[in-house]
Amino acid sequence: MQHAVRPRAALRPAPAAPAPRSRARRVRSLIDADALHVLHRAARVLLDDLPELTDRLLAALQDQEPAYRLCMDQDAGTTWQEVNRSLRHSVASLLDPRGNRDAAHRCTWRIGTTRAEQGLPLDALLHAFRLGGSLVWQSLVEETSRTAPEDVRLLVHVAADVWHFVDEHCTLVADAYRQAERQLAWRRENRLRVLTGALLDGSIRIADLPETAQALNLPEHGRYAVVAAAGGTAAVGAAARAVLGEGTRAHWHTGQDADYGIVLLPEDLAAPLPAVPADLAVPGGPAPGVRVGVSTAVSGLAAVGDARRLADTALRMCPPAGGTVRLTDRLPAALVLAAPELGQALADRVLGPLAALDPADAEVLLDTLAAWLACDGSAQRAGERLYCHRNTVLNRLRRYEQLTGRSLSRPTDMVEISLALTARGLRTH
């Protein structure tokens, strides 16, 4: 019995059916390609109608964003160009993402920087970018619905890419804005330091006074004092602030050797100009080791440099252990300190004859004389301070008169003696 011969083709196995996953990928690729075709077709129409798209976005901003309304009132042309340029890069990026990426990033970064410099709120800027993204997406849908309604469903497959682009540029414009804001703040602070330094140095230009007053939030014309604080500790600023009364307006500046506070004083027409309110120096003073000098009052910011020099003089009179010196209370000492050579000459003339004594004896006489002056000429109170009898004080004072030839009852001699003792005290600091 003969066997039938099978055709050769019949011996080959039937081709395997495509795997479901591979088939799904091919279908997805086809759908994505169709979606991109629909997207590009609509985007090209948007590019041709870009002026109209710009007008629509500006109208939405004017209606919904007050900050942009103000920008358009001030410079409508510049705002229109900015919005038009941003939309052009956005729509062009839908057609060629890689080719337009860098240019679109540069455009967004420039907008963020410019708007930060102009003071437009960041929230308003981000709102504008999101409105722009919504308008572009809405226009893509509208154009596709008009020309090929059946293709609208395909846009769903590219929606994520469109909104990712919007989010990316919102992040970018916020980064640019914040970086520009930090740079602006640094420039403002640096400018403020320069202006304040010139004010305290006395080298400020008259033309810069209005800007300085505005930057410091202080009136150009007013009564001022300067507080100088030093001590080599981190607590100097806090200690100096403790010297000021509650509610006192002051601007602080860190100098090389001291911190300086420019203090606005209350207007008191009855008070003489050099007077500083008593509550400017709080009893108890600053922390131990911190020295604070308070100038007399001056009129106007232009005179703050003079007040700073007076505050330095007061600071030099502070004891090394720390404390507060108000120059208003130490004007004679300030006069001596301002001319140290003359002070030394006066001390040599008035106190020099005591140099012939044993140093310990001379010290006793000088301490007694200083205590008697500090007690307003009361031998009784001076004795209590020195732990000796009032007659002992009187005997020592007479001995001083005999050695120097000066009289403690003669006013001119008393002035010279007081200044000479002040010069001696400053020299021993």
Secondary structure by P-SEA (a helix, b strand, c coil): cbbbbccccccccccccccaaaaaaaaaaaaaaaaaaaaaaaaaaaaaaaaaaaaaaaaaaaaccaaaaaaaaacaaaaaaaaaaaaaaaaaaaaccccaaaaaaaaaaaaaaaaaaacccaaaaaaaaaaaaaaaaaaaaaaaaacccccccccccaaaaaaaaaaaaaaaaaaaaaaaaaaaaaaaaaaaaaaaaaaaaccccccaaaaaaaaacccccccbbbbbbbccccaaaaaaaaaccccccbbbbbcccbbbbbcccccccccccccccccccccccccccbbbbbbcccccccaaaaaaaaaaaaaaaccccbbbbcccccaaaaaaaacaaaaaaaaaaaccccccccaaaaaaaaaaaaaaaaacccaaaaaaaacccaaaaaaaaaaaaaacccccccaaaaaaaaaaaaaaaaaac
